[in-house]
Amino acid sequence: MGLNTLDLVVIVFYLAGVTLFGLRFRSGQGTIRGYFLADNAIPWWAISLSIVAAETSTLTVISVPGLAYEKDFGFLQLVMGYLIGRVVVSFVLIPQYFRGELLTAYQLIEQRFGHRLRSLTAGVFLATRAAAEGVRVFAVAIVVRVAMGGLLAGVSDFQRDLVAIAIVTLLTLLYTIKGGLKAAIWTDVMQLTVYVTGTFVALFTILRWVPGGWTTVHQVAGQAGKFRVFNFTLNSTTTYTLWSGLIGGAFLTTASHGTDQLIVQRLLAARSERQAQAALLMSGAVVFFQFALFLIIGAMLFVFYRVLPPTAAFARTDTIFPVFIVSRMPHGVGGLLIAAILAAAMSNLSAALNSLSSTSIVDFYMRLRPQSSEKHRIWLSRVAMAGWALVLFVLALVARHGGRVIEVGLTIASVAYGGMLGVFMLGVLTRKASENGAMIGMICGLALNLYLWFFTTVSFTWYVALGSTVTFIVGYIASRSARVDAV
C-alpha cells in the first residue's frame, strides 16, 4: 500500500510539534548546573521514563522485532541481566555520586584518583559514545528509506539517508541546545508515550490481519520456537545465553548506567539520592516490559509473513517492522507509527548531545578555564552541542555500511565499558588502587576487548565482564607493585 501524502503530513506535523514542545523549556538556565542538571527539579518518575527513552533508540524499535523474527526471545536473557545491573548501580555507585556537587560521572574519578585518569575516562566516553551514537542515528535512515521509498522515487539511497539524518539531527539539536537537560527529559517522556502507544497500535493491527488472531500467532510462533527464552549453552561465541545474559547483561548495565554520562547525567538531576535510586529501579521494570513488547511484535510478524508472504525477501531484519507499517497500516496511522519510531531516535540523540556536551565542557574546558563566567560556559556548551551534532551526522553516514544495527551499537559501547567499569570499581571497592595502577589496568582492559572484537568470535555480551575484570585485577596488582617498589 505504501505511505501517501497524508502520512507525510502526519510525520511533518509530529516532528514540528515535538520540536516546539521542546522549545518551551528555555528558562531557568542561568548556571551550568541549571543547563545540564535542570537545577535538580525533575520528579523521579520523569527521570525514570527519560532513562528508558535515552537508552532506547530507533535501532531498538526496529532491530529487536527483527531478532524475534529471525531467532527467538533469547534477547530477554540479556534484559534480565540489565535488572541486576541496575540494583548494583543503585546501591554501590549512586551513593558515591550524591556525596558531592558533581556534574559528570568523571568528576568522581578525579576525586578518587586524579585529573589524568579523569581525562582518560572522559575521553574514552566521548570517543565511544560518539561512535555508538552514530550507528543509532543511522537507524533513522533505514526507517525513512523504507517509509518514503515510494514518495522519493528517483532519489538515490545516499541522498535519502543524507536528508533523513540531517532533518532529525537538526530538529533534535534545536530544542536540546535551547532547553538543555530539562527539555530533553520532558520530550523524552512525551516521545516514550508516543512510540509505546504506536507499538500497541501495530500489535492490534497485526492481530487483525492474521486469520485466527492470537490463537494462530501462539500456535505457529510456538511451533517455530519463537517464544523460547532460555538457552543454557556454555559457549562464549553464542550471543544470547542465560549465562551471558545474566552475567554479561549485569556488567553491561552496571557500566552503561553507572559510568556513562548519558545515563548518569539523568541520575544526577534527581532531587535526592533516594529519588535517583527509585528512578533507576523503576526504569528496569519499564525496560523489561518494553523489550518484551518489541519481541512479541517480531514473533507476530513472523506468523504474519508466513500467512501472507512478502513480495520479496527482506534484505535485512531491521527493515521488517518498518515494511509492515508502510505496507499494511491505514494511511495516517502508518505515518504516525513512522513518526513514533523517529521519536525514539530523537530521544536517544537528545540524551547523547547533552552528555557529550556536558563532558566536553565540565571535564575539559572548565578544568582549563576555572574562572570563566557561567554565561560563557552555557554559550560554549551550546557550541559544543552543535559541534557534536555535526560529528554524529558524519558518523551516521559512515555507519551505512555496518551490520545489524542494534548489535553493532552494543558492541562498540561494550568495548569501552569494560575498562570504564573496572576503573570505577577500583575507586569504589578499594582504597589501595593508585592513579597510575588504574590507568595501566584500564589500558589493558581496553586492549583485551579490542582483541576480542577484531580477532575472536567471542560474543559482545562478555566484553564488559572480561574487560572490567582484567582492568580491576591488573590495576590492583600494578598499584600494589608500585607501593612495594616505593618502599
N, C-alpha and C positions, 0 to 999 in steps of 0.2 A: 504493500500500500504506500509506504514512504511518507515522510513529513511533507506538509504543504505550507502555504503562506501563513495560515492560522497558527500552526505550530511555531513557525519562526517568530511571529508576533508575540506569542506567549513567552518564548525564550528571551526575546529582547526586553519585554516588559519586566520579566523576573530579574534579569541582570541589572537593569536600571533601578528597579525597586530596592534590591538588596544594597546596591551602592549608595543610594540616597538614604536608606536606613542607617548604614554605617557612618555616613557623614553627619548624622545627628549628634554623635558623641565627640564633640570637639572642645568642650570646655573643661576646666579644671586640670590644665596641664602646665602649670607654672613651674614645675620641678621635673627633674628626670625621673624621680620616683612616681610622680603622677602620670607621666607619659608611659613608662614601662611596666608599672605595677598598679595602675589605676587607683593610687592612694589607698590600697588595701580596703576598698569599699565594696567589693563584689561579693554577693552571698555565695555560700559554699555550693549550693545546688547548681548555680550557673557555672561556677568553675568546673564542677564535675562534668556537666554536659559539654563544656568547652574543651575539656581534656579529651573526651571521646571524639569530638569533631576534629580536634587538632591532629589526632593520630589516625583519623580516617580520611583518606584521600579518594580521588576518583579511581585510582588503581585498586583500592579496596572494594569499592562498589562494583567494579566491572570484573576484577580478577577472581575474587572469592567465589562468585557463582560459577565461574569457569573452572575452578578447582573441583567443585562438586560435580559439574557436568562431565569432566574428564576422569575424575577419580571417585572420591567418596567424602565423608565428613571428617576425615583424619585431621584436618586443619584444627579442629576443636581441641585436639590434644595440646597443641601449642597455646591455645587460648586459656586452657586450664593452668598452664604454667604462668600465663600472664597474671592470673589471680594471685598466685603465690608470690610473685614478684612485687605486686602492689602491697601486700602485707609487709614484706621486708622493708620496702621504701618508707611506708607509713611509720614504722616503729624504730627504724635504725637511722635513716637519713633525714627525714623531715624534722625531727627534734634538733638535729645539728644546724639546719638552715635557719631555724627560728631563734637561735641563740645570739644572733647579731643582726644588724641592719643590712642585710645582703640584697643585692640587685640581680646577681647572677650566681649560678652554681659554682663558678670557678673562683669566686672570692673566698669560698670555704677552703679551697686548696691552698691559697696564699696564706690564710690564717694558720693552717696546719704545717705547711712545708716552706713556702716562699714564692717570690714573684716569678722565678724562672719556670717552675712547674705549672703555675697558674697560666702563664703564657703558652706553654706547650699544650695543656689540656684544652684551653680556649681555642688555640689554633687548629688542633685536630678536630674539634667540634665544627668550626667554621668550614673546613675543607670537606668533611664527610657529610655534614648536613646539607651543604650546597649540592654535592654530587647526588645524594639520595633524593633530594627535593627536585632536582632536575628530571629524574625519572618519573616522579609523581606528577609533575606539571605536564610531562609529555602525554600522560594518560588522557588529558583533555583533548589532545589531537585525535586520539583513537575514537573517542565518542563523536566528535564533530565530523570526522571523516565518514563514519557510518551514518550519522544523522542527516548530514547535509549533502550526501553524495548526489542525490537527485537534483537538489536545488542549485548545486555548484558544478553542474556538468561542464566539462571543458577546462576546469581549473586543475592544475597538477596537484598531486598529493602533498608535495613540499609547500606549495603556495597555500593550500588549505590548512596545513599544520601551522605554518607561519602565522596566518591571520588568527586562527583559533587560540593559539598560545598567547599571542600578543594581546588580544581583547581581554581574556580572563586575567592575565597578569596586570594589565593597566587598570582595570576596574578594581581589582583587589588592592592594588597599591594605592589607589585614590582614597579609599576610605581608611585604610590602615595607616597611611602616612599622616592623615589628618587627626584621627582619633586615638592612635596608639593602641595599647592593650585593651582599654575599655571598649573601643569599637570592635576589636577583634573578638572579644569574649561574647558580646551580645549578638553580633552577627552569627557567631558560631552556634549559639543557642537556637536562633531562628532557622539557620540552614540545616542543622541536625533534624529539627522537627520536619522540615520540608522533605529531605531525602529519605527519612524513615517512612513518612506518610506515603511518599511516592512509591517506595518499595512494596508497601502493603497493597497499594492500588495495582501494581504489577502482579502481585501474588494472586489476588482475586480474579484478575483478568486471565491469567494462565489457567486457573481452575475452571473458568467459564469456557475456555477454548478446548480443554481436554475432555473428550467424551467419558462420562462417568465420574468426573471431578476428582476429589481427593482419593476415592476408592481406587481408581485406576492409577493415580500417581503413587500411592502407597504400595500397590501390588507390583507395578512394573519397576519402580525405582528400588523397591526392596529386593526383588529377584536379581537385579543387577548389582546389588551390594552397595548402592549409593548411600544408605543410611549407616554404614559401618563407621564407627568412630575409633575404636581401639585397635592398635597394631602393636603387639608385644615383641616384635622382632628386635633383637640386639644387633643392630647394624648401623654403623656410623655414616654410611652412604645413603641410607633411606631417610628422606626428609622428614616425614611425619610419622613418628612412633610415640608410644606412651612415654618412653624414657627421654627421647629428645624433646618431646613436648613439655613434660613436667620440669625437667632439669634445664633444658635449653631455653624454654619459654620463661621460666622464672628468672634466669640470669639475664635474658634479653630485656625483660620488662624492668628489672631492678636497675639495669644500665640506662634504658631509654627514659624511664620515669624518675630516676634518681640522679642522673648525671647529665642528661641532655637538657640544655637551656630551653628547648621548645616546650617541654612539659614543666620543668622546674620553675620557669617564669610564672606559670599559672598558679602553681602551689604557693610561691612567694607572695602572690597577690591576695591570698586569703586573709581574712580578718584576724585569724589566730592559728596556732599550731593544730589545735583540735579540729578546726574547720577545714584546714588543709588535708588532714588525715581522713575526715569524713568524705570530702570531695573525691579523693583518690580511690578510696574503698568503694564508694558507690559507682564510680566510673567503671569499675571492674564488672559489676553486675550488668550495666548497660552494654558494655563491650561484648560480653558473652552472648547476650540476647541479640545484639546486632549481627554478630558473625553467624550465629545460628540461623537468623532470618535470611542472610545472603546465601548461605549454603542450601537452605530449603529452596530458594529461588533456583539455584543451579540444578538441583535434583528434579525440580518440576519442569525446567526447560529441557532436561534430558528426556523426560517422558513425552513432553510436547513434541519435540522433534523426532521422536520415534513414531508417534501417531501421525504427525504432519511433517514429513521430511523437508528440510530446506531445499531451495532450488539449486544451491551449490554448497560444497563443503566449506566449513569455516577455515579461514587461513590461520587464525589464532583464537584460542578460547577466550581471550579478553574481549572479543567482539560479539560474543553470543548474546549477552544481555542487551547491549545497545541495538543489535539487529532485531531482536524480538520487539523492542519498544517501537522502533521505526516501522516495522512491517505489520504489526498486529494491533497496536494500540489505537483507539479512536483519535481522530485529529483534535488537537487542543490538549487532550490528556497526554498524548505522546510527547508533545512539546514541553509540557510541564514536567514529565519524568526526565527528559533530557536536561532540563534546567535544574532538576533536583540533583542529578549526577554532577553537573557543573558546580552546584552548591558545595558539594564535598570537596571539590578541588579548591574553591575559594577559601574555605575554612582552613584547610591544611596550609595553603600558601600564605594566608594572613599570619598564621602562627609562625611559620618559618621566617617570614620577613621581620616580624617582631623580635624573634630570638636571635637572628643573625645580626640585626642592627644593635640590639642591647649588648651583645657580647663584644661587638666591634668597638662600641663607644666606651662601655664600662670597663672592660678588661684590657683595653689597649689605649684608647685616646685619653681617658680620664687619669690613667696612671702617668702618662707623659705630660698632661696639662692639668694638674690637680687644681690650679687656680682659675680655670675657665668658668665663666658665668653659666647659670642654669639656662638662660635664654639661648646662649651659644650652643650648649650641649644638646638642647632639644632641636635646634636648627640642624646641627650636624647629624643628629640621629635620623632625621628625615632624609638628609642627603645620603647617608649610608644605606637607608632602606631602599631608596631609589636605585642606588648602585647595585645592591644585592638582587633587586628585581631584574635588572639587566643581565646579571650573571646567570640567574636561574632560567631566564628566557633562552639564553645561548645554550646552556646545558640541556634544556628540554629538547632543543633541536638536535643536539648531539645524540640524545637518548633514543632517537627514532630507530636506531639500528640495534637496539637491545632485544632481550628475550621477553619472557612472561614478566610483566612489569612489577607485580607485587613481590616476586621472589628476587628480582634484581634489586629493588629498593631495599628490601630487608637484608640482603647480602651485603650491600655497601655499608649500611649502618652497622651491621654486626661486626664487620672487620675492625672498626674503630672502638666499638663499645667494650670489647674485651679489655683493652688497655685502660680505658677510662674507668671502668668499674673497679679494676684491680687497684688503681691509684686511690680511688675514694675509699675502698675497703682498707687499704693500708693506713689511710689517715684516720679512719673511724675506729678500727678494731685494734690497732697497736700504737703505742707511743714511742716505739723504738725505731720506727722507719724514718730514714732521713730523706731530704730532698733529692740528693744525688742517687741514692739507692732506688727511690721510687721512679726517677726518670729512667734509670737503667732497666728497671722492671717493665715500665710502660713500653719502651722501645722494643724489648724482647717480645712482649705480648702482641704488639702490632706486627712485628716481623713474622711471628708464628701464624697469625691469622691471614696475612698476605700470602704466605707459603701455602696454607690450606686452601685458600681461594684459587690461586693460579696453578698449583702443581698437584693437587689431590682431588679426590671425589668426595671428600668429607662434606656432609650437609651443612649449610649455613646455620642450622639450628644449634650446632655445637660450638660455633665460633666464640660466642661470648663466654661460655663456661670455660673453655680451654684457654682463651686469651687472658681472662681475668685471673684464673688460677696461676698461670705462668707468671703474670705480672706481679701478683701478690708474693709468690714464693721467691722469685728472683729478686724482687725489690727488698724483701725482708732479709734475705741472705746477704745481698750486696750492702745493705745498711749495717748489719752486724759485723760483716768483714771489715768495713771501713772503721768501725768503732774499735775493733781489735787491733787494727794496724795503727790507729791513733794512739792507743795505749802502749 
